[in-house]
Amino acid sequence: MNIGKVSRVLLLGAAVGVAATAAVACTPLGVGPKASVDGSVLVSHTCDGWYDHRIQIVPGGEHKAGEMIDVMVDPCLGTRPDKPLVKTGQIPQAAKTNTYFHIGYPFMNDKQLMMGEFTWSGRDELASPKGLFYIANLEIYGLQRASTAREAIKVMGELAEKYGYADGGETLVIGDSKELWVFEVCGGGLLWTPESGTPGAHWAAQRVPDDEVFVGANRARIGELRFDDSANFMASSRITELAEKMGWWKKGLPFNYAKVFNPEPYGAPFYQSRREWRALSLLAPSKQFPIHDEYTDYPFSIKPDKKLSVKDIMDIYSDHMEGTPYDLTKDAASEPFGNPNRWPVAKEHKPAGREGQDWERPIAIFRCSYSFVSQSRAWLPDPVGGVLWFGEDAPDTTVYVPIYCGVTELPKPWTVGKRHEFDPESAWWAFNLVNNWANLRWDAMYKEIREKKASYEDVFFSKQAETEARAVELYKKDPAQAVAFLTHYTSSNLDKVEKGWWNFAWHLIGTYYDGGQINSKGAMLKPGYPKAYLEKVDFGGTAVRDLEAIKKTK
């Protein structure tokens, strides 16, 4: 049967989940070991949308033969009461599993394996309603069952092909202590079933050169597959069959993964490409990247102008396109206080002729659940070498705290939290409160927030080498001592930041209110509005016009 003739009803039904993703978006980066300042492989991710922000450490171990595990969908939505997790099936447990860190999109294991994620959805015809896995499921099994990026790709790819992939198209940036890879996956097609004899997923992976950087933003990024280059490319079995049958590709032509499976990226024009352009321009300003729309690709990866640090990536994640024609702190919508945050606009509320348009989409966005920048380092033992700098809520107003991959427990406020109601027991709400309060007077509060943020992060950076040297000493004596030391160090930092950020939130509330600002002497200052803004909004105009009208009657 020709899948292209499947009824439109089926296509629409299968696309419901895909359509829901169009309101959210993530921006991951990856840095090869020769492109970073210290030889680290860096992976980063902004998880933009309502996703589970709670970090859970899931211990690994040895498992009995015949043991089965439940597959729950969709794991990334664990804090949404309107989308309860559903058991979709079972698969055999592995004989041995690693400890991994579970969150909306699971991001780290105790072998220094790291993953960042973004969605691109892809063709409706690729939906696989009979598939078992979503992307977060694959991340769980990849982290549990693999120690390197290559191993994880093989694990996830084989599972997706065998049991079926039911999610929209997704990309993972995967780093271990030596290599950086990009993995992309979409479904097996509407007619796929476990009994069909065809692969339940179409996936590909490409290695990022060691001296280069990858950026992705909600469109597939892997281009032409080189099937004869197994050192740098991997792909699912029979990956060309469905594409040829559907007329998406002709034998003899290069097989471009993105063009075949994601020819129509979702979102408004420039929704993806603008963030890619901005990040690439910050990474390599000398290259003067042109403006591209969603149909024109930037290079898969690039050499940055200088070697990159963890802080460099954090700074990119705080970007609102300052200093560009798209600067969200300087346009009309930012007035009067330079606020870059833009709330969603329903299609029926958009001006005529602009129904398909949207606000400019920056890298830093208020609706981020969490973000991170991770380091994996081959010259250090795993419990010390893998560290993930984690921040709750929006990246521009968060504090990134180092969490080592060997730790065995975390403070409760970072592991719990409701999102459908205010939860003072959750660290996430402290950061969300600060970000939201800043909307009252962004120009004044953002400066103070950035200073407070730096006061924590600068200390963490300054103590990193000393802390890790001590951990390595302990590891040589007894690995358990190093794990205990880093667990205490990580937990004490998380405690300090969580309590400190709540206090900082109360400080902002007590300082900025009723349009004023309390100064150090306890006096209320009234900064008011910029003069140009008052002129623009016709300050006093109604009174002036009425006075003139009254004059004329006398």
C-alpha positions as CSV (number, residue, x, y, z in Angstrom):
1,M,0.0,0.0,0.0
2,N,1.3,3.5,-0.8
3,I,1.6,5.4,2.4
4,G,1.1,8.6,0.5
5,K,-2.5,7.6,0.0
6,V,-3.3,7.1,3.7
7,S,-6.2,9.2,4.6
8,R,-5.8,12.8,5.8
9,V,-7.7,11.9,8.9
10,L,-4.9,9.4,9.9
11,L,-2.2,12.0,9.2
12,L,-3.9,14.7,11.3
13,G,-4.5,12.3,14.2
14,A,-0.9,11.2,14.2
15,A,0.3,14.8,14.0
16,V,-1.5,16.0,17.2
17,G,1.5,15.3,19.4
18,V,3.8,17.0,16.8
19,A,1.7,20.1,16.6
20,A,1.9,20.5,20.4
21,T,5.6,20.8,20.2
22,A,5.5,23.9,18.1
23,A,4.9,26.1,21.1
24,V,8.3,25.2,22.7
25,A,11.9,25.0,21.6
26,C,15.4,24.3,22.9
27,T,18.9,25.4,21.9
28,P,21.7,22.9,22.6
29,L,25.4,23.4,21.8
30,G,28.3,21.0,21.7
31,V,32.0,21.7,21.8
32,G,34.7,19.3,20.8
33,P,37.7,18.7,23.0
34,K,40.1,20.7,20.9
35,A,37.7,23.6,20.7
36,S,37.5,24.0,24.5
37,V,40.0,25.9,26.6
38,D,41.0,22.8,28.7
39,G,40.2,19.8,26.5
40,S,36.8,19.2,27.9
41,V,34.0,17.9,25.7
42,L,31.1,20.4,26.4
43,V,27.4,19.7,26.0
44,S,24.7,22.2,26.8
45,H,20.9,22.5,26.6
46,T,18.1,24.9,27.4
47,C,15.0,23.0,28.1
48,D,12.4,25.6,26.9
49,G,8.9,24.7,28.0
50,W,7.0,23.1,30.9
51,Y,9.1,20.0,31.5
52,D,10.1,18.2,34.6
53,H,12.7,20.3,36.4
54,R,13.4,17.8,39.3
55,I,16.7,16.0,39.3
56,Q,16.5,12.4,40.4
57,I,19.6,10.1,40.8
58,V,18.6,6.7,39.6
59,P,21.1,4.1,40.8
60,G,22.6,1.5,38.5
61,G,23.3,-2.0,39.3
62,E,23.2,-5.7,38.2
63,H,19.9,-7.2,37.2
64,K,18.6,-10.8,37.1
65,A,18.1,-12.6,33.8
66,G,14.5,-12.2,32.6
67,E,13.8,-9.0,34.5
68,M,11.5,-6.6,32.7
69,I,11.1,-2.9,33.0
70,D,8.0,-0.7,32.4
71,V,8.1,1.9,29.6
72,M,6.4,5.1,30.7
73,V,5.3,7.9,28.3
74,D,6.1,10.7,28.3
75,P,8.8,10.9,31.0
76,C,9.7,14.6,30.3
77,L,6.2,15.8,31.4
78,G,6.5,14.5,35.0
79,T,5.3,17.7,36.7
80,R,2.2,18.2,34.5
81,P,-1.0,16.9,36.3
82,D,-2.9,17.3,33.0
83,K,-0.5,14.8,31.3
84,P,0.0,11.8,33.5
85,L,2.6,9.3,32.7
86,V,1.2,6.2,30.9
87,K,2.6,2.7,30.8
88,T,2.9,1.7,27.1
89,G,4.8,-1.6,27.4
90,Q,7.8,-3.4,28.8
91,I,11.2,-4.3,27.6
92,P,13.9,-6.6,29.0
93,Q,16.2,-5.0,31.5
94,A,20.0,-4.9,30.8
95,A,22.2,-7.2,32.8
96,K,24.0,-4.2,34.2
97,T,23.1,-0.5,34.3
98,N,24.8,2.8,35.0
99,T,23.6,5.3,37.5
100,Y,22.0,8.2,35.6
101,F,20.4,11.6,36.4
102,H,16.8,11.8,35.5
103,I,15.0,15.1,34.7
104,G,12.7,16.2,31.9
105,Y,15.3,15.1,29.3
106,P,17.8,12.8,31.2
107,F,21.2,14.4,30.9
108,M,24.1,12.6,32.6
109,N,25.4,9.3,33.8
110,D,28.2,8.3,36.1
111,K,30.5,7.5,33.1
112,Q,30.7,11.2,32.0
113,L,28.2,10.6,29.3
114,M,26.1,13.8,28.6
115,M,23.0,14.5,26.5
116,G,21.3,17.7,25.3
117,E,18.0,17.7,23.3
118,F,15.9,19.6,20.8
119,T,12.7,18.9,18.8
120,W,12.1,19.3,15.1
121,S,9.0,17.1,14.6
122,G,9.4,16.2,10.9
123,R,7.0,14.9,8.3
124,D,3.5,13.8,9.5
125,E,3.9,10.6,7.5
126,L,6.8,9.5,9.8
127,A,4.5,9.2,12.9
128,S,4.5,5.7,14.4
129,P,1.4,5.4,16.6
130,K,2.4,1.8,17.4
131,G,5.9,2.8,18.6
132,L,6.9,2.3,22.2
133,F,9.4,5.1,22.9
134,Y,9.6,8.8,23.1
135,I,13.0,10.6,23.1
136,A,13.2,10.8,26.9
137,N,12.8,7.0,27.0
138,L,15.7,6.5,24.6
139,E,17.9,8.9,26.7
140,I,17.1,6.9,29.8
141,Y,18.2,3.6,28.2
142,G,21.2,5.2,26.4
143,L,22.5,6.6,29.7
144,Q,21.8,3.4,31.6
145,R,23.3,1.0,29.1
146,A,26.2,2.9,27.6
147,S,29.5,4.5,28.7
148,T,30.4,6.4,25.5
149,A,28.6,8.4,22.9
150,R,29.0,5.8,20.2
151,E,27.6,3.1,22.5
152,A,24.7,5.2,23.4
153,I,23.8,5.9,19.8
154,K,23.9,2.2,19.0
155,V,21.8,1.3,22.1
156,M,19.1,4.0,21.3
157,G,19.1,3.3,17.6
158,E,18.7,-0.5,18.0
159,L,15.9,0.0,20.6
160,A,14.0,2.5,18.4
161,E,14.2,0.3,15.4
162,K,13.1,-2.8,17.3
163,Y,10.3,-1.4,19.4
164,G,9.3,1.7,17.4
165,Y,9.7,5.4,18.0
166,A,6.4,7.3,18.6
167,D,7.7,10.8,19.2
168,G,8.2,13.6,16.8
169,G,11.7,14.1,15.2
170,E,14.3,14.9,17.8
171,T,18.0,15.7,18.0
172,L,20.4,14.8,20.8
173,V,23.9,16.3,21.3
174,I,25.9,13.5,23.0
175,G,29.3,13.9,24.5
176,D,31.6,11.6,26.4
177,S,35.1,12.3,27.7
178,K,36.6,12.0,24.2
179,E,34.0,12.5,21.5
180,L,31.0,14.7,20.5
181,W,28.2,13.3,18.4
182,V,24.8,14.5,17.1
183,F,22.0,11.9,16.9
184,E,18.8,12.5,15.1
185,V,15.7,10.2,15.1
186,C,12.2,10.1,13.7
187,G,9.4,7.5,13.4
188,G,9.2,4.5,11.2
189,G,6.0,5.6,9.5
190,L,2.2,5.4,9.9
191,L,2.0,1.8,8.9
192,W,4.8,0.5,11.1
193,T,4.0,-2.2,13.6
194,P,6.2,-4.5,15.6
195,E,5.2,-7.3,13.1
196,S,5.8,-5.3,10.0
197,G,9.3,-6.4,9.5
198,T,10.5,-2.8,8.8
199,P,12.6,-0.5,11.1
200,G,10.5,1.3,13.7
201,A,12.7,4.4,13.4
202,H,14.8,6.4,11.0
203,W,17.9,7.7,12.7
204,A,21.4,9.0,11.9
205,A,24.4,10.2,13.8
206,Q,27.3,12.4,12.8
207,R,30.5,13.1,14.8
208,V,31.5,16.7,15.4
209,P,35.2,17.3,14.6
210,D,37.3,17.6,17.7
211,D,38.2,21.3,17.0
212,E,34.6,22.4,16.1
213,V,31.4,23.5,17.7
214,F,27.8,22.4,16.9
215,V,24.7,24.5,17.3
216,G,21.1,23.4,16.8
217,A,17.7,25.0,17.2
218,N,14.5,23.0,16.2
219,R,15.3,21.8,12.7
220,A,17.2,18.7,11.8
221,R,20.9,19.4,11.3
222,I,22.5,16.3,9.8
223,G,22.9,16.7,6.1
224,E,24.4,14.3,3.6
225,L,25.1,10.9,5.1
226,R,28.4,9.3,4.1
227,F,27.6,5.6,4.4
228,D,31.2,4.6,3.7
229,D,32.6,6.7,6.7
230,S,31.8,4.7,9.8
231,A,34.3,6.7,11.8
232,N,32.1,9.8,11.5
233,F,28.6,8.6,10.5
234,M,26.1,6.0,11.8
235,A,22.6,5.3,10.5
236,S,19.6,3.0,11.0
237,S,19.2,-0.1,8.8
238,R,17.3,0.4,5.5
239,I,17.2,4.1,6.1
240,T,16.6,4.9,2.4
241,E,13.7,2.5,1.7
242,L,10.7,4.5,2.9
243,A,12.2,7.8,1.5
244,E,12.5,6.2,-1.9
245,K,9.0,4.6,-1.8
246,M,7.5,7.9,-0.8
247,G,9.3,9.9,-3.5
248,W,11.3,11.9,-1.0
249,W,14.6,10.7,-2.4
250,K,15.9,9.1,-5.6
251,K,18.6,6.4,-5.7
252,G,21.9,7.8,-6.9
253,L,21.4,11.2,-5.3
254,P,23.1,12.2,-2.0
255,F,21.0,11.2,1.0
256,N,20.5,14.4,3.0
257,Y,18.9,13.4,6.3
258,A,17.4,16.8,7.2
259,K,16.0,17.5,3.7
260,V,14.5,14.0,3.5
261,F,12.8,13.8,6.9
262,N,12.4,17.5,8.0
263,P,11.9,19.5,4.8
264,E,9.4,21.9,6.5
265,P,10.8,23.1,9.9
266,Y,8.0,24.1,12.3
267,G,7.5,27.6,13.7
268,A,7.5,31.1,12.2
269,P,10.1,32.1,9.7
270,F,13.6,32.4,11.3
271,Y,12.3,30.7,14.4
272,Q,15.2,28.2,14.2
273,S,17.7,29.9,12.0
274,R,17.9,33.1,14.0
275,R,19.2,31.3,17.1
276,E,21.6,29.3,15.0
277,W,22.8,32.5,13.4
278,R,23.2,34.3,16.7
279,A,25.1,31.5,18.4
280,L,27.4,31.0,15.5
281,S,28.0,34.7,15.2
282,L,29.0,34.9,18.8
283,L,31.2,31.8,18.5
284,A,32.9,33.0,15.3
285,P,32.2,36.7,14.6
286,S,35.1,36.7,12.0
287,K,33.0,34.5,9.7
288,Q,30.2,37.1,9.4
289,F,27.5,34.5,8.9
290,P,24.6,35.7,6.6
291,I,21.0,35.7,7.6
292,H,19.3,32.4,6.5
293,D,15.6,31.4,6.6
294,E,14.4,28.0,7.9
295,Y,15.1,26.3,4.5
296,T,18.8,27.3,4.2
297,D,21.3,25.5,6.4
298,Y,24.3,26.8,8.3
299,P,27.4,24.6,8.4
300,F,26.8,21.4,10.6
301,S,29.7,22.6,12.8
302,I,32.3,25.3,12.8
303,K,35.7,26.2,14.2
304,P,35.2,29.0,16.8
305,D,37.4,32.1,16.7
306,K,38.8,31.2,20.1
307,K,38.7,28.2,22.4
308,L,35.7,28.1,24.5
309,S,35.1,27.9,28.3
310,V,32.0,26.8,30.2
311,K,31.3,30.5,31.0
312,D,31.4,31.4,27.3
313,I,28.5,29.0,26.7
314,M,26.7,30.3,29.8
315,D,27.0,33.8,28.4
316,I,25.6,32.7,25.0
317,Y,22.6,31.3,26.9
318,S,21.9,34.7,28.4
319,D,21.7,36.4,25.0
320,H,18.8,38.5,23.9
321,M,20.4,39.5,20.6
322,E,21.9,42.6,22.1
323,G,23.7,44.8,19.7
324,T,22.0,43.3,16.6
325,P,19.1,44.6,14.5
326,Y,17.0,42.1,16.4
327,D,17.9,43.4,19.9
328,L,15.0,42.5,22.2
329,T,16.1,45.0,24.8
330,K,15.9,47.9,22.4
331,D,12.9,47.4,20.2
332,A,9.5,49.1,20.7
333,A,8.0,46.1,22.5
334,S,10.8,46.3,25.2
335,E,9.8,49.7,26.3
336,P,9.9,51.4,28.7
337,F,12.4,49.4,30.7
338,G,14.3,47.3,28.1
339,N,12.5,44.0,28.9
340,P,13.3,41.3,26.4
341,N,10.6,38.9,27.5
342,R,7.7,38.4,25.0
343,W,4.5,36.5,25.9
344,P,2.9,34.2,23.4
345,V,0.4,35.7,21.0
346,A,-2.6,33.6,19.9
347,K,-3.1,33.5,16.1
348,E,-6.5,35.2,16.3
349,H,-4.9,38.2,18.1
350,K,-2.2,38.8,15.5
351,P,-2.6,41.7,13.0
352,A,-4.0,41.1,9.6
353,G,-1.3,39.7,7.3
354,R,0.9,38.7,10.2
355,E,-0.9,35.5,11.2
356,G,2.2,33.4,10.4
357,Q,4.6,35.7,12.2
358,D,5.8,35.8,15.8
359,W,8.1,37.7,18.1
360,E,11.8,37.3,17.5
361,R,13.0,34.2,19.3
362,P,16.1,34.7,21.5
363,I,18.3,32.0,23.0
364,A,17.5,33.2,26.5
365,I,13.8,32.8,27.1
366,F,11.6,33.1,30.2
367,R,9.8,29.8,29.8
368,C,12.9,27.7,30.2
369,S,12.5,24.9,32.8
370,Y,16.2,24.4,33.2
371,S,19.5,24.6,31.4
372,F,23.0,23.3,31.8
373,V,26.6,23.2,30.5
374,S,28.5,20.0,31.0
375,Q,32.1,19.0,31.0
376,S,33.5,15.6,30.3
377,R,37.3,15.1,30.7
378,A,39.3,12.0,29.8
379,W,42.3,12.8,32.0
380,L,40.2,12.6,35.2
381,P,38.5,9.6,36.9
382,D,34.8,9.5,36.0
383,P,33.4,10.8,39.4
384,V,35.6,13.9,39.1
385,G,35.8,14.3,35.3
386,G,32.1,14.6,34.6
387,V,30.5,17.8,35.9
388,L,27.2,19.4,34.9
389,W,26.7,23.1,35.6
390,F,23.0,23.2,36.3
391,G,20.6,26.1,36.5
392,E,16.8,26.1,37.2
393,D,14.4,28.3,35.2
394,A,15.5,31.0,32.7
395,P,19.2,30.9,31.8
396,D,19.7,34.7,32.0
397,T,18.5,34.9,35.6
398,T,19.7,31.5,37.0
399,V,22.8,30.5,38.9
400,Y,24.7,27.6,37.4
401,V,25.8,25.2,40.1
402,P,28.3,22.3,39.5
403,I,26.9,18.8,39.9
404,Y,29.5,16.0,39.7
405,C,28.5,12.9,37.9
406,G,29.6,10.6,40.8
407,V,27.5,12.2,43.5
408,T,25.0,9.9,45.2
409,E,22.4,12.3,46.6
410,L,21.2,15.9,46.1
411,P,19.3,18.3,48.5
412,K,15.6,17.8,48.5
413,P,14.6,21.3,47.1
414,W,16.3,20.4,43.8
415,T,14.6,17.0,43.5
416,V,10.9,18.0,44.2
417,G,8.5,20.7,43.1
418,K,5.0,21.3,41.8
419,R,4.6,23.6,38.8
420,H,0.8,24.0,38.7
421,E,0.9,25.9,42.0
422,F,3.5,27.9,43.9
423,D,5.8,25.5,45.8
424,P,8.2,27.1,48.3
425,E,9.8,23.7,48.9
426,S,11.2,23.7,45.4
427,A,14.4,25.6,44.3
428,W,12.8,26.1,40.9
429,W,10.3,28.5,42.2
430,A,13.0,30.8,43.7
431,F,14.5,31.3,40.3
432,N,11.1,31.6,38.6
433,L,10.1,34.2,41.1
434,V,13.2,36.3,40.5
435,N,12.7,36.1,36.8
436,N,9.1,37.2,36.9
437,W,9.6,40.0,39.4
438,A,12.3,41.4,37.1
439,N,9.6,42.1,34.6
440,L,8.4,45.1,36.8
441,R,11.6,47.0,36.2
442,W,14.0,45.0,34.0
443,D,16.5,47.8,33.5
444,A,17.3,48.1,37.2
445,M,16.7,44.6,38.4
446,Y,18.5,42.7,35.7
447,K,21.8,44.4,36.5
448,E,21.4,43.4,40.1
449,I,20.5,39.9,39.2
450,R,23.5,39.5,37.0
451,E,25.8,40.7,39.8
452,K,24.2,38.3,42.3
453,K,24.5,35.5,39.8
454,A,28.2,36.1,39.2
455,S,28.9,36.3,43.0
456,Y,28.1,32.6,43.2
457,E,29.4,31.4,39.9
458,D,32.7,33.2,40.2
459,V,33.4,31.4,43.5
460,F,32.5,28.0,42.0
461,F,34.9,28.6,39.1
462,S,37.7,29.8,41.3
463,K,37.4,26.7,43.5
464,Q,37.0,24.2,40.7
465,A,40.7,23.3,40.2
466,E,41.4,23.0,44.0
467,T,38.3,21.0,44.6
468,E,39.0,18.5,41.8
469,A,42.6,18.1,42.8
470,R,41.5,17.2,46.3
471,A,39.0,14.7,44.9
472,V,41.6,13.1,42.7
473,E,43.9,12.6,45.7
474,L,41.0,11.0,47.6
475,Y,40.1,8.8,44.6
476,K,43.7,7.4,44.4
477,K,43.3,6.3,48.1
478,D,39.7,5.1,47.8
479,P,37.2,6.0,45.1
480,A,34.4,6.0,47.7
481,Q,36.1,8.9,49.6
482,A,36.2,11.0,46.5
483,V,32.5,10.3,45.8
484,A,31.6,11.3,49.4
485,F,33.7,14.4,49.2
486,L,32.1,15.6,45.9
487,T,28.6,14.7,47.1
488,H,29.1,16.9,50.1
489,Y,30.7,19.7,48.0
490,T,27.9,19.6,45.4
491,S,25.1,19.5,48.1
492,S,26.5,22.3,50.1
493,N,26.7,24.5,47.0
494,L,23.1,23.7,46.0
495,D,22.0,24.4,49.6
496,K,23.8,27.7,49.6
497,V,22.4,28.8,46.3
498,E,18.8,27.7,47.0
499,K,18.6,29.5,50.3
500,G,20.5,32.5,49.0
501,W,18.2,32.8,46.0
502,W,15.1,32.8,48.1
503,N,16.6,35.5,50.2
504,F,17.5,37.4,47.1
505,A,13.9,37.1,45.8
506,W,12.6,38.6,49.0
507,H,15.2,41.4,48.7
508,L,14.0,42.2,45.2
509,I,10.3,42.2,46.3
510,G,11.2,44.5,49.2
511,T,13.2,46.8,47.1
512,Y,11.3,47.2,43.9
513,Y,7.6,47.8,44.2
514,D,4.9,50.5,43.4
515,G,7.1,51.8,40.6
516,G,9.9,52.7,43.1
517,Q,13.2,51.5,44.4
518,I,14.3,51.5,48.0
519,N,17.9,52.8,48.3
520,S,20.5,51.8,50.9
521,K,19.3,54.4,53.3
522,G,15.7,53.2,53.2
523,A,14.4,56.0,51.1
524,M,12.0,55.4,48.2
525,L,13.4,56.5,44.9
526,K,11.1,57.1,41.9
527,P,13.1,56.4,38.7
528,G,10.0,57.0,36.6
529,Y,10.1,56.5,32.8
530,P,12.6,57.5,30.1
531,K,11.8,60.9,28.5
532,A,11.7,59.5,25.0
533,Y,9.1,56.9,26.0
534,L,6.9,59.6,27.6
535,E,7.0,61.6,24.4
536,K,6.2,58.5,22.4
537,V,3.1,57.7,24.4
538,D,1.9,61.3,24.5
539,F,2.4,61.9,28.2
540,G,0.0,64.6,29.3
541,G,-1.6,64.8,25.9
542,T,-5.2,64.5,27.0
543,A,-4.9,67.3,29.5
544,V,-3.1,69.6,27.1
545,R,-5.8,69.0,24.5
546,D,-8.6,69.7,26.9
547,L,-7.0,72.8,28.2
548,E,-6.6,74.1,24.6
549,A,-10.3,73.3,23.9
550,I,-11.4,75.2,27.1
551,K,-9.3,78.2,26.1
552,K,-11.1,78.4,22.8
553,T,-14.4,78.5,24.4
554,K,-13.5,81.5,26.6
